[in-house]
Each structure stands twice: as structure tokens, then as C-alpha cells.
Amino acid sequence: MGIKDIIKEIMRYIGSRGIVAGGAVRDLVLGRKPKDIDVFIFYEKDFRRIVKRGIFDKKPQKTERPFEANYPSTFEVYNTTLHGYPVQLIWNDHVEETFKKNIRATDIINCFDFTINMMYIGGKRNVFSPRVVLSTNIFITDEAQESINERRIIFNPGHHSGISSSAGTAKFLMKRMVYLACKLDFVIAPNTIQQVIEKYSGFCSALEAVEWR
């Protein structure tokens, strides 16, 4: 089964309760094979039901260090597989606390780190059965499209960190921007490093010893 079919199966299962977003969608748009699928669930009550197992190959297991950040996170992330393909189920308490009962897909992606990741897959719902997805569509924000067109890694000023320290956030973002630039063959936008420093200034002194190319 192909990656697009797996995503469709996930969307049929979660329906209006969440979206597939971030790296998997980015890689599909860029013609690359995603390494895993990130599934963002809007509300905790739905997240608790979904992580019990559902359609997945095995019961999802909670990870204490999500996104390979090596720091405690305010996100909850559970890892599992579907048809052997890695899947991450994610719930962001900040989004639910901020938007309460009116969460939209854009509320999720507007918290992402770099604009290249600000895209998602959603679907049209059957009005008689809201959890049944009739079709899936890729939605690309203007910010993500700009990043693609310019082939640049651009920091999202609206980023909300899931890492529970400014120093940890800055260190993670610095590593991640270099990783994304190398992986996608993009360049880092000139002001991106400075924007990260300004937003997470607690890490400024440690950056003085780092040479960026």
C-alpha cells in the first residue's frame, strides 16, 4: 500500500478530529518519500480514544522525547505504525487551551517552526456522517508556497515551542534548520537565525561560539 493510500485510511479514521500535517505533506508536495506521518488531533478527548489502538498495527506508545528534541515537551506524542509505515499521533495542549472549542487546521500549522512545513491534508466531510471523509486535499499556505518558490528555510514568527525551555528550543531550531536545508537542498534565509535568537533570547550567549555556514 502506498503512502497516499495510508494517509487516506488515516483520514477516514480520524475524520474531522484532526489533520495530517508537517513533514509528510511537505515531502509529498516536493516529490519526496516521507519518513513518517504526523497526525495532529484537535482535542484531548478524541486523542485519548485514538491512541488506544484504532486502525493501527499495534497500540501506540507514548514517547517522552518527541521530535528527537532530547528535551521535555508540552506536546503528547504516541508512536505506532499502519501497514508498517511509521505514524506519530500528536496532541498540542497549547492549541486546545488557546482556541477551546473552535480549533481549525490553520491553528495547528500556524504554530509550526519553519514555513516550509505549514501545509496539511484535510478532507471534505459527509454532512450525514461528519467523521467520514469523502476526499482528501492538500492545503498549502502562502508562507509555505513562498518557501518552496524561493527554496529557502524561513522561520515562522508565530512559532509556539513544544519544548519546555527557551534554550532547548533555540538549540533544537538551529539544528533543525540546518537539517531541513541539507535534506531539501534549500538555503537558510538571511534573517532566520536572527529571528530565532530574538524570539528565544535566553540562548543568545551560547550561540556566540557557533559558526554557521
N, C-alpha and C positions, 0 to 999 in steps of 0.2 A: 504494500500500500504506500502511495506517495505522500509527501509531506502535506500537499494541499488537501488530500482526502482526509488525512488525520486531523487537520485543522477544522475541516467541515464537520467531522464527527464530534470534535470538542465543542464547536459552536452549537450543534444540535442539542448537545447535552446541557450546556450552561445557559443557552438561550439569552434572555435579557438580563441575566445575572452577572454578566461580565464581558470581557473582550480579550482577544489575543493581541498583544502589542509588543513594541520594542524590537529587539534584535531579530527575531524570527521574521517579522513583517519586513523590516529593513532589508534583510538578506534576500527575501523573495523579490522585492522590488528591484534590487541590484543584480538579480540573476545568480545569487549565491545560494548554497545549501545551508540552511540554519543548523546550528549545533544542538539547539533545543527550542522548546516552545514555551514562552512565558504567558500564563493565563492570569489575568487580573480580575478578581472577584470584587464586586462593588461593596457588598455588605457582609458583616461578620456572620450573621445568622445563616446566610447561604454558603459562606466559606466553610463553616463547621460541618454542614451536611455534605458538601462536595468532597472534602478531604477524607471522609470515612471510607471511600473507595470508588463508588460510582462505576464508571465505564473503564477504569484504568486497569492495567495488567496486575498491579499489586497495590496494597494500601499505601497511600502517600506517607512519606516520613518527613518529619519536621527537621529543618536544618538550623543550627544555631549561628552560622556564619554565612548568610545569604550573599549571592552575587560575588563570591570569592573575595569579599572585602576584608576578612580577618578582623572585623570589629563587631561588637554587638549592634543589632539593628532593631529599629522600631517596626519594621515590616515583619509579617509572618510569612514564611516560605516553606512549602512542602514539595519534596521531590518524588516523582514517580515516572512511569513510562506508559505509553499507549502504542500497542503494536511494536514494542521495542524501542520507540523513539522517546528520548528524554523530555519530560514535561515538568515545569515549575508552576505550582499553584500559589498565587500571591494575594495577600490582603494588606492594604495600607490603612492603618487606623487613622492617620492624619487626614486622609481624604474623607473618610466617613465622619470624623469629628467635625470637619470644616463644612461639609455640604449636607450632612444629615440625610434626609430622605430624597434629595434631588441630585444624586450623583449622575453625571454624564460621562461618556467616554473621554471627552476632552479634559475633564477634571483630573483624570488619571494621567494622561500623557503630558499635560502642562506641568507636571511635577518632575518629568524626566530630566536627565543630566545634560545631554547634548541633543541639539535639534535634529540630527540625523535619525534619532530614534523616535521622533514624535509622529508616529503613524500607527494605525491599528486596523484590525479586522473586526467588523461587526456584521450584522445581518438584518434583513427585513423579517418582521415577526408576523405570524398569522394572528389576526385580531381575535379569532375564536380560541386560540391556544398560544398565548404570548411567549411561551418557552420554546415553541417550535420555530426554528429558523428556516425560512424558505430559500434564502440565498445569502452568500457571503460576499462582502465587498471590502476592498482595501481603501482606507481613507488616509490621505497624505496631507499634513498641514502645510501651510505656506512656508513655515520655518524649515520643515524637513525638505521641501522641494528646493528651497534656496540652497541648502547644504548640498543636495545632490547636484544641482546645476553648477555650483562653484567648486565642488569636490573639496569642501572644507569641513573640518570639525569645528563646530560653533557651539559655545556654551549657552545653555538656556538660562537666562536670568531668573526665571521663575522656578528654578530647580528647588525641590524640597528634599533634603537629605533623609534617608532612612537610617543613616549611621549616627549613633548617639554621641558624637563628639565632632567639633569643628576640625580638629587636627586630623582625625581619622578620615573625615570627609574630603579634606583637601588632598591628603596623600592618595586616597583612592581615586579621586578625579584626575589627578596628574598622571597616574599610571594608566588610567582608563583612556584618557585622550590620546596618549601615545599608542596604546594598544589598538584603538579604533583607526587611527591614522595609518598604522602599518598594515592592519588587516584589510582595510578598504582601499588602500593606496590613495588616501586623501592627504591634504596638508592641514596643519593646525592653524586656524585663523589667528592673525597677529594679536588680537586683544583677548583671546580666550584665556590664556594663562593669567593675565592681569585681572580679568573678571572673577576667576576662581579665587585669587588671592584676596580681592576686595570683599567678596561675599563671605569667605571663611578666613578672616584675617588672623585668627588665632594661630595659624600655621605659617605666617609670613617669615619669621626668623629662621625657621628650618629650611625654607626654600632658597635662602641665600647661598647655601652650599651646593645647590643642584645646578648642573649645566644642562641647558635644553638645546637641542639641535633642531 
